[in-house]
């Protein structure tokens, strides 16, 4: 059975989503979550991110914030997404200039 991709959020995510992010950034996060559930290794998605230490992704958002995430791939395959977990780690000030 295909387990698909699980998205795990950090405890403060609901607060950060509502209180730190602009409505445009909230829409961007919703689109990001949909993309992550489809394939976190999609090349178009990856080009929009900054990559740190080989597995920490930063996705810049409207308003000067970014969302940081990691993939835990139990299959160690970028083509088989079953069993993957995407961990949303934090919303923080972007290391890039605001969009």
N, C-alpha and C positions, 0 to 999 in steps of 0.2 A: 504494500500500500504506500502511495506517495504521501509523505508527511508534509511536503511543501516547505515554505519559508515561514518561520515564526519571528515576530518582532517583539522584542522585550524592551520595555521602557524603564528608565530610572524613576525613582520615587517622586522627585520634584517636577517631572515633565509636565503634568497638567497645569501646575502653577506657572512654570516658565512659559508654556505655550500661550496662556491667557495674559500674563502680566509683562512679559518681556518682548513678545513678538507683535509686529504690526499686523493688520488684517492681510496685507499682501504676503508677509512672511508666513503667516498661518496657512494660507493657500499653498505656498511653496512647500511647506512641510507635509501637507496632505498629499500633494503630488509626489513628493519624495517617498513617502511611505508606500504609496501605490507602486512606484517604480522598484523600491526595495523588495516588495513582496513578489514582484515578477522575476527580477534577476538583479541582485546587488552588484554583479560583475558586468552589467551591460556597458559596453564601451562609451555610449553617449552619456550615460550617467557618470561614469568614471572621469570623463573629461571635464565635468563640472565641479569636481572635487579636488581638494588638496590632499595629498597622501603623506602620512608621517609614519616612520618606522615600519613601513611595509604593510601595515594592517589597520591603521587609524585614519579614518576619512573625516575631512571637514567639508561640509556643504554650506557655502555662503548663502545667506538669506537677505532679503530686503531689510533695511533698517540697521545694518551694521552688526548683526548677530550671525552666528553659524550654528549648525547642529553637527555634533560629532558622533560617529558611529563606527562599529567594528562588525565583522562577520565571523561567526564561528561555524566552520564548515566541517561537520563530522565525516563527510565523504572525501574531503581533501580534493575536490573536483570543482572547477568553475563551470562545468557544463551540466552537472547533475545537481540541481538545487534542492532535491529532497533532503530533509534533515538539517537544512541550514537554519541558523539563528542569527538575526541581526540585532545587535545590542545598541540601542540609543543611549549614549553616555552622558551628554550634557548639551545645553544651549549656553553659549558664551559669546563674548565679543569676538567678532571675526578677526582673523589675522590679515584678511584682505580688506581693501577699501570697500565701503558699502556699495551695493549694486546701484 
